[in-house]
Amino acid sequence: MWYVYYLYSQEKNIYYIGKTCDIKRRLTEHNNHEEKFTKRTKNWNLVGLIECETSIIATRIERKLKKAKNKKYVQWYFQKNGIKV
């Protein structure tokens, strides 16, 4: 199972979209400053999660949401298709 996830940092009021097959590991990596984009911020919270059957599907959804660059659309998409965390 693959996941497209939506993180939020209250500290900087920013969001991050990513994909993984191990959501717990990825969240830990983000909060331990092991990722380039997210290392400057701490306390990332998982606010949305979409389950995907394959990596290809997860990549397509992740790219679609990153290209949108519209916070309201991304939030709507996760509410409609994902699991509210």
Residue frames as qw, qx, qy, qz and C-alpha x, y, z in Angstrom:
[[0.000, 0.890, 0.456, 0.000, 0.00, 0.00, 0.00],
 [0.401, 0.184, 0.010, 0.897, 1.23, 3.50, -0.88],
 [0.145, -0.799, -0.486, 0.322, 0.13, 6.81, 0.59],
 [0.234, 0.557, 0.081, 0.792, -0.02, 10.43, -0.48],
 [0.444, -0.586, -0.521, 0.434, 0.23, 12.51, 2.66],
 [0.052, 0.797, 0.128, 0.588, -0.39, 16.11, 3.62],
 [0.576, -0.311, -0.439, 0.615, 1.66, 17.67, 6.41],
 [0.058, -0.894, -0.154, -0.416, 1.19, 20.98, 8.18],
 [0.537, -0.074, -0.406, 0.736, 3.59, 23.01, 10.31],
 [0.204, -0.896, -0.394, 0.003, 1.88, 25.47, 12.61],
 [0.533, -0.527, 0.052, 0.660, 5.25, 27.07, 13.40],
 [0.175, -0.241, 0.413, 0.861, 5.64, 28.43, 9.84],
 [0.556, 0.503, 0.347, -0.563, 2.04, 27.98, 8.65],
 [0.355, 0.487, -0.626, -0.496, 3.10, 25.88, 5.67],
 [0.914, 0.079, 0.284, -0.279, 2.01, 22.60, 4.12],
 [0.006, -0.499, 0.812, 0.304, 3.90, 19.75, 2.48],
 [0.905, 0.210, 0.057, -0.366, 2.68, 16.99, 0.14],
 [0.003, 0.532, -0.837, -0.127, 4.57, 13.73, -0.29],
 [0.905, 0.046, -0.257, -0.337, 4.23, 10.01, -1.01],
 [0.095, -0.495, 0.834, -0.226, 5.50, 6.94, 0.79],
 [0.711, -0.114, -0.656, -0.226, 4.88, 3.29, 1.52],
 [0.575, -0.311, -0.610, 0.448, 5.70, 3.80, 5.23],
 [0.110, -0.835, -0.199, -0.500, 3.89, 6.81, 6.67],
 [0.667, -0.733, -0.061, 0.121, 5.25, 6.46, 10.22],
 [0.736, -0.131, 0.159, 0.645, 8.87, 6.41, 8.99],
 [0.321, 0.549, 0.269, 0.723, 8.34, 9.41, 6.71],
 [0.321, -0.880, -0.182, -0.298, 6.70, 11.50, 9.42],
 [0.745, -0.570, 0.046, 0.343, 9.60, 10.68, 11.74],
 [0.634, 0.142, 0.232, 0.724, 12.10, 11.70, 9.02],
 [0.078, 0.752, 0.251, 0.605, 10.33, 15.01, 8.48],
 [0.499, -0.846, -0.079, -0.169, 10.24, 15.77, 12.19],
 [0.778, -0.441, 0.159, 0.418, 13.91, 14.77, 12.62],
 [0.122, 0.881, -0.230, -0.395, 14.99, 17.27, 9.94],
 [0.593, -0.174, 0.699, 0.360, 16.17, 14.57, 7.53],
 [0.495, 0.600, 0.563, 0.279, 14.45, 16.07, 4.47],
 [0.371, 0.146, 0.150, 0.905, 15.63, 19.08, 2.46],
 [0.168, -0.554, -0.332, -0.745, 12.35, 21.03, 2.30],
 [0.622, -0.656, -0.333, -0.268, 11.03, 20.18, 5.75],
 [0.712, -0.112, -0.419, 0.552, 14.25, 20.37, 7.77],
 [0.146, 0.306, -0.160, 0.927, 13.89, 24.10, 8.52],
 [0.558, -0.376, -0.011, -0.740, 10.63, 23.55, 10.34],
 [0.065, 0.084, -0.948, 0.300, 9.77, 21.32, 13.26],
 [0.349, 0.251, 0.695, -0.576, 6.59, 19.72, 14.53],
 [0.355, 0.076, -0.608, -0.706, 5.07, 18.53, 11.27],
 [0.517, 0.121, 0.678, -0.508, 1.56, 17.15, 11.74],
 [0.063, 0.142, 0.882, 0.445, -0.20, 14.71, 9.45],
 [0.366, 0.297, 0.289, -0.833, -3.46, 16.36, 8.35],
 [0.775, 0.389, -0.026, -0.497, -4.43, 14.23, 5.35],
 [0.329, -0.308, 0.875, 0.174, -3.77, 10.78, 3.92],
 [0.771, 0.365, -0.141, -0.502, -4.82, 9.07, 0.69],
 [0.664, -0.212, 0.713, 0.083, -4.31, 5.33, 0.31],
 [0.563, 0.588, -0.385, -0.435, -3.16, 4.13, -3.12],
 [0.983, -0.001, 0.177, -0.048, -2.72, 0.61, -4.44],
 [0.834, 0.228, 0.083, 0.495, 0.52, 1.33, -6.35],
 [0.423, -0.460, 0.055, 0.779, 3.43, 3.73, -6.38],
 [0.202, 0.244, 0.526, 0.790, 2.41, 4.89, -9.87],
 [0.206, -0.753, -0.553, -0.289, -1.04, 5.98, -8.68],
 [0.480, -0.729, -0.227, 0.432, 0.47, 7.72, -5.65],
 [0.416, -0.189, 0.261, 0.850, 2.96, 9.56, -7.87],
 [0.064, 0.489, 0.565, 0.661, 0.19, 10.75, -10.20],
 [0.339, -0.825, -0.447, -0.062, -1.88, 12.10, -7.31],
 [0.536, -0.569, -0.056, 0.621, 1.14, 13.71, -5.63],
 [0.335, 0.033, 0.374, 0.864, 2.15, 15.49, -8.87],
 [0.072, -0.654, -0.578, -0.482, -1.42, 16.62, -9.53],
 [0.426, -0.825, -0.347, 0.134, -1.70, 18.16, -6.07],
 [0.518, -0.444, 0.089, 0.726, 1.75, 19.79, -6.17],
 [0.254, 0.251, 0.474, 0.805, 1.03, 21.30, -9.58],
 [0.142, -0.781, -0.575, -0.198, -2.26, 22.73, -8.35],
 [0.330, 0.101, -0.270, 0.899, -0.50, 25.08, -5.92],
 [0.404, -0.452, -0.162, -0.779, -3.90, 25.87, -4.47],
 [0.039, -0.164, 0.816, -0.553, -4.28, 25.14, -0.77],
 [0.612, 0.105, 0.333, -0.710, -8.09, 25.07, -0.85],
 [0.780, 0.305, -0.404, -0.368, -8.15, 22.62, -3.77],
 [0.395, 0.300, -0.837, 0.230, -5.62, 20.34, -2.07],
 [0.258, -0.072, 0.701, -0.661, -7.61, 20.37, 1.18],
 [0.738, 0.209, 0.057, -0.639, -10.83, 19.65, -0.73],
 [0.677, 0.351, -0.619, -0.187, -9.15, 16.80, -2.61],
 [0.188, 0.207, -0.877, 0.390, -7.91, 15.17, 0.59],
 [0.456, 0.042, 0.520, -0.721, -11.33, 15.54, 2.23],
 [0.769, 0.293, -0.122, -0.555, -13.06, 14.00, -0.76],
 [0.809, 0.344, -0.471, -0.075, -10.59, 11.17, -1.46],
 [0.387, 0.384, -0.713, 0.442, -8.58, 10.64, 1.66],
 [0.621, -0.483, -0.586, 0.196, -8.65, 9.83, 5.30],
 [0.141, -0.845, 0.108, -0.504, -8.97, 12.78, 7.66],
 [0.668, -0.024, -0.568, 0.480, -6.31, 12.48, 10.33]]
